[in-house]
Amino acid sequence: MKITIQEAPKHVNEEVTIGGWLANKRSSGKIAFLQLRDGTGFMQGVVVKSDVSEEVFSEAKNLTQETSLYVTGKIVEDTRSDFGYEMQVSNLEVIHVATDYPITPKNHGTEFLMDHRHLWLRSKKQHAVMKIRNEIIRATYEFFNTNGFVKVDPPILTGASAEGTTELFHTKYFDEEAYLSQSGQLYMEAAAMALGKVFSFGPTFRAEKSKTRRHLIEFWMIEPEMAFMDHEDSLKVQENYVSFIVQSVLENCALELKTLERDISKLENIKAPFPRISYDKAVEFLKEKGFDDIEWGEDFGAPHETAIAESFDKPVFITNYPKDIKAFYMKPDPERSDVVLCADLIAPEGYGEIIGGSQRIDDLELMEQRYKEHGLTGPAYEWYLELRKYGSVPHSGFGLGLERTVAWLSGVEHVRETIPFPRLLNRLYP
Ligand code: 4AD
């Protein structure tokens, strides 16, 4: 019977066949220990000289890294390994011999590994990160589907900018100019007026010249948008959603977290509600901490966010930023027109901002005024005004950056390891 490594626990004491690759190998005179991987997991295969034919034993001893093969044998429990099972190999059949595989079990530099990303993905750590990414995506669909949201797909080719014009990727669209989407939000607002509570999950493109551990040129964003929900309602959805994905990863990715040596005590307490601090208070706090490079009205940089996050053991919302440093669509605080009803959610342990969200302006006149201030004109923007013309309602939404969330939960330093094929300032290949 052909099974996968993931299915091994259900086949203890059975003779099965697994198709896989040789990740690593150790051998003493009479035993060869094969570290096998098959895409679903990693497992040891033990080949004992006295239990197999001479030909099989010699083949096992000569296997090279990343050679593909079928291994047949009995699944047994193995309490010494994290996986908990191994195979007592009785036979093996080589499919394709790999020679001189470039990524050896020794340490390689990051640039080398990034050049070989198409192969690096096979390694145990990268495999674990991709599984955690997948679990966050799965849990996202579960959370929004069970809470009455409808998945809506905004376009990727757009005629207008959603967040600001400096970071847009331009492309030709027959005789017109188009941009790659930097946020689906404007379309999601239209969708919320049609379907109530909606969410999107898609690629996002930003021509940011930032070379930091938190910036990708192409990243994936989850953008919920909710009609009849104010800023406060939205914060509740955000903290419940983030708590849900953290608990889902803890529950369903225990082995992966162990592989990554993630300190799970830092994740176990991530449950709603999350602490909040206003922008005003955050500036005061930073000044008290000795940051003299920040004045009211300026945006926070990574060191500021990290200093704020360090005083909490859960993600923290920084709320009500100055209007002038935020996007044109954010609703002013009715009690103070110099700040807007918005929040950024900062992850603990220095992983930075994972969510940006706000209540949206729902008043037509005010939105028209913002258009004038920001010089937004033309057909690309006109339709958005109509959402305020025909049955406008209070509504809010947010965007969660998938890769920063994966980095935080996996405990990996840099977002380049959280997406299969990262697009960075200096990298378009592989
Ligand atoms: O704060 P941002 O720019 O928000 C928006 O785009 C809103 N339109 C979302 C909405 O309300 N629907 O981006 C949201 C999140 C950030 O908090 C961050 O996690 C991630 O997207 N992000 C990036 N991730 C990786 N690389 C980049 N260059 C990123 N820029 C933003």
Boltz pocket constraint, residues with backbone or C-beta under 6 A from the ligand:
constraints:
  - pocket:
      binder: B
      contacts: [[A, 162], [A, 163], [A, 182], [A, 183], [A, 184], [A, 185], [A, 206], [A, 208], [A, 214], [A, 215], [A, 216], [A, 217], [A, 219], [A, 221], [A, 222], [A, 223], [A, 224], [A, 345], [A, 353], [A, 354], [A, 355], [A, 356], [A, 357], [A, 358], [A, 397], [A, 398], [A, 399], [A, 400], [A, 401], [A, 402], [A, 403], [A, 404], [A, 415]]
      max_distance: 6.0
